[in-house]
Amino acid sequence: MHVENRLMPDAAQLALLQAPGPDQPIIMVNLLKYRARAQYEDGRDAHLSGREAYQRYAVRVATLVEEYGGRVLFAGDVTGLSLGVVEPLWDEVALAQYPNRAALLRMSMSAQWRAAAVHRTAGLEGQLNIETVSSMAIVLGAPA
């Protein structure tokens, strides 16, 4: 298995994001790896950690997610690996729900997102974004 953290989607991933998605809400699993030090293109705020820079982005994007009909479900630090073997690739996991893939795409193309994304780029070494949909009714509290 090859795993590669990135900051932006490649052409195939971008095409997938632009295609009609599942006909139900999606939950994006975000696996985040921070830079030791923030790296802003204009050199500002070099004293910040990558995590601190990313938090500037996260605060702004949490509001945006809601404006586009979604919500942040969870964000937490990775504290250990209880099954499997992988090098330490991620520092934090965040889950965000969107009404559909189109809402995620519209948000990520907005001027507000682009303005906040400067902090994301400065703070992240890379990440994985995994689109998921519910496949187990019991998880959602449906009667058995």
Secondary structure by P-SEA (a helix, b strand, c coil): cbbbbbccccaaaaaaaaccccccbbbbbbbbbbccbbbbcccccccccaaaaaaaaaaaaaaaaaaacccccccccccccccccccccccbbbbbbcccaaaaaaaaacaaaaaaaaaaaaccccbbbbbbcccccccccccc
